[in-house]
Structure formats: C-alpha cells, structure tokens
Amino acid sequence: ELDPRAGGAVPSTKGTLVLFYKQSSTPAAGQEADLFTTREENASGATRHKFAVDSNNALVMSDSEGFSSATSSPQTFSATQFNALAFRWNSQAANLAIFKDGTQVGLNTFAAFGSFDPTVNKFVVGNSPAGTDNGTNGSGARGTIDEMALFGRDLTNAEIADIAARGMLPAFEEVFSSYTYTLDARGMRTKVVEHDGRTV
C-alpha cells in the first residue's frame, strides 16, 4: 500500500496515472489484473478507484463514487518488454482516457471521476485492496509494474506520448509517488531490474 499523506498533492478533479507494465499472464474469465486501486478506509473497505486489465486484455478505469468507467479495446501485451500505460481523468470536462504506448485506446466523454481523498482512501499497487471485496474480482497484477507515478493534473497527449517514447517517467516535475517492484508467488514485493537497465 501507498500512504498518500507522506507527501505530494493528491489529484482531485484532474489527474493522470502512468506506469510501465509487463504482463506474465492474462486474467482468467471474470477476473481482473489490478494495477492500482484505492479503497475506503472504513468498515466497508470497498474499492473506490480501479485501474486494471480485464480477462479480454482490455484496460479498465472505474470509480464507484462517480459511477464512471472507461474501457479500451482488447490489447496485446508483451511478455518480454514493458508497455507504457496511462489513465487520465478530468472531471470538469467529464473526460476519461486510456493510453497504451503513447496511443489513445479508450475514451469516455460522458463520465466524471471521483476525487482521491487521502483521509478516507488507501492506495494499493499491484493487487486487490484489503477489505470486504478483497479477491472477488482481483487477481494481482499478473506481471511486473515499473515506475508508477500519479500526477495531480491531466497530462497532454503529447506528454503521454513522450513518456512512452522515452521509456521513463519525466524529471521535469515532482511526481506524487514512484515505486518499482514485482510480486513473487506469495504476493510479496521483490527487487527487479528496471526496463531501462537499472537495478532496484
């Protein structure tokens, strides 16, 4: 889990989640590979935001508060190379967009996205959030997640394409949080060699 109160600004009406993902297996029917989720920090523990890959290899972003979602067409993921993924929201413009390797692959222009509130949400990377809904739809990341960042603004198409082309996150602004790890068979984090050759 990530603690958003450790520093940085939490996105509210606008934001972009960017990560590099290398898939090891496609989720089983009816399941999703959870890349990043938030959950209510209360008794219900319900999932609020979800960014995932479904059993058709489509990219999905959804929000239980705004009852909004966007889904891409089925995608092809490399088992040997990282794919750059970006999920962007702008609630003021009612726009959700999904990108793979710098190309927009999903769009919902009639959707609002609920804000990320660090006082009531916990952030979970690469797995289902703990709580009453734990494990019902999630199946872990089913692969390696590298250099994840959460931006407090909606990056432009050009910025998203540039990140994908360079194969790394930008250094021109402070990101909310950036973590690199993979999960072993027990779901524990392990050190890996990043896609740009660095060992962490």
C-alpha positions, 0 to 999 in steps of 0.5 A, spaced: 500 500 500 501 507 498 500 512 504 498 518 500 499 523 506 507 522 506 507 527 501 505 530 494 498 533 492 493 528 491 489 529 484 482 531 485 478 533 479 484 532 474 489 527 474 493 522 470 496 515 472 502 512 468 506 506 469 510 501 465 507 494 465 509 487 463 504 482 463 506 474 465 499 472 464 492 474 462 486 474 467 482 468 467 474 469 465 471 474 470 477 476 473 481 482 473 489 484 473 489 490 478 494 495 477 492 500 482 486 501 486 484 505 492 479 503 497 475 506 503 478 506 509 472 504 513 468 498 515 466 497 508 473 497 505 470 497 498 474 499 492 473 506 490 478 507 484 480 501 479 485 501 474 486 494 471 486 489 465 480 485 464 480 477 462 479 480 454 486 484 455 482 490 455 484 496 460 479 498 465 478 505 469 472 505 474 470 509 480 464 507 484 463 514 487 462 517 480 459 511 477 464 512 471 468 507 467 472 507 461 474 501 457 479 500 451 479 495 446 482 488 447 490 489 447 496 485 446 501 485 451 508 483 451 511 478 455 518 480 454 518 488 454 514 493 458 508 497 455 507 504 457 500 505 460 496 511 462 489 513 465 487 520 465 481 523 468 478 530 468 472 531 471 470 538 469 470 536 462 467 529 464 473 526 460 476 519 461 482 516 457 486 510 456 493 510 453 497 504 451 504 506 448 503 513 447 496 511 443 489 513 445 485 506 446 479 508 450 475 514 451 469 516 455 466 523 454 460 522 458 463 520 465 466 524 471 471 521 476 471 521 483 476 525 487 482 521 491 481 523 498 487 521 502 483 521 509 478 516 507 482 512 501 488 507 501 492 506 495 494 499 493 499 497 487 499 491 484 493 487 487 486 487 490 485 492 496 484 489 503 477 489 505 470 486 504 471 485 496 478 483 497 479 477 491 472 477 488 474 480 482 482 481 483 487 477 481 494 481 482 497 484 477 499 478 473 506 481 471 511 486 473 509 494 474 515 499 473 515 506 475 508 508 477 507 515 478 500 519 479 500 526 477 495 531 480 493 534 473 491 531 466 497 530 462 497 532 454 497 527 449 503 529 447 506 528 454 503 521 454 506 520 448 513 522 450 513 518 456 512 512 452 517 514 447 522 515 452 521 509 456 521 513 463 517 517 467 519 525 466 524 529 471 521 535 469 516 535 475 515 532 482 511 526 481 506 524 487 509 517 488 514 512 484 515 505 486 518 499 482 517 492 484 514 485 482 510 480 486 513 473 487 508 467 488 506 469 495 504 476 493 510 479 496 514 485 493 521 483 490 527 487 487 527 487 479 531 490 474 528 496 471 526 496 463 531 501 462 537 497 465 537 499 472 537 495 478 532 496 484 
